[in-house]
Amino acid sequence: MNGNEFGMAVISAPSDKAEGIARAIVEGKLAACAQLTAEVASLYWWEGKVESDRERLLLLKTERRMVKAIAELLGEIHPYEVPELIFLPISEGNPDYLAWISRSLQP
């Protein structure tokens, strides 16, 4: 199985919204699995100044073909004007695990 179509999508979200966002993505079969980190401190540029927030990271096991749908869903449910969504390709992995990802996603 070619692992190039598989990847991990990374999303940051406010601590109190992260689990709901992750649940919507997994229940929508856009990711096979969502892992949520403990709270992290984020520093970032926004509208000309450095801001800071407490957030959680969502690590999604998915396929490249789901990124557009994830972005559309984030546009509907994520509280940020510009939510983070980064896709990191998986170059190799356990073939059985990668097959499980595919079976868990929308057709």
C-alpha positions, 0 to 999 in steps of 0.5 A: 500500500502506497503511504503517500496518500496518508497523512496527519492533519494538525489543527489548533483549537481553543482548549474548550472547543478542541474535543468537540471539533475532533469529535465532529471530524471523526464522526464525519469520517474525515479522519480515522482517529483524532488525538488531542494534546494537553493544553499548550501555550501558543504565541503567534502574529495576528493583526500586526501584534504578537498574541498568546492563547492556551490551545490544544492540538488535534492530530488527525490520522487521515488521507490527503483526499479529506483535507478539503472536507476538513477545511470546509467543516472547520469553516463551519464549526471552528471559532477562529477566523483563520483556523490552522490546518496543516497536512503532513504526508506519511511516507511509510507506516504499518500497512495494516494501520494504513489500511485501517485508516482507509476503511475508517474514512468516507468512501 
